[in-house]
């Protein structure tokens, strides 16, 4: 599945200490298909209490953690 700049993915983020997880939107910068990674910026405000994630943070996300993918031209509603 090709991810392109400006696309959005919904990815799972887990808190290793509590075991809780949260699904948040990431705006795609680029993708490395051979290593199955998407690079981008966190576009959701984290709900879980953590100092490790914040709105606008640059991230690398495994394809395995992607739940939803929206192209840049599609209507975006959270």
Secondary structure, 3 states (H helix, E strand, C coil): CCCCCCCEEEEEEECCCCCCEEEEEEEEEEEECCCCEEEEEECCCCCCCCCCCCCCCEEEEEHHHEEEEECCCCCCCC
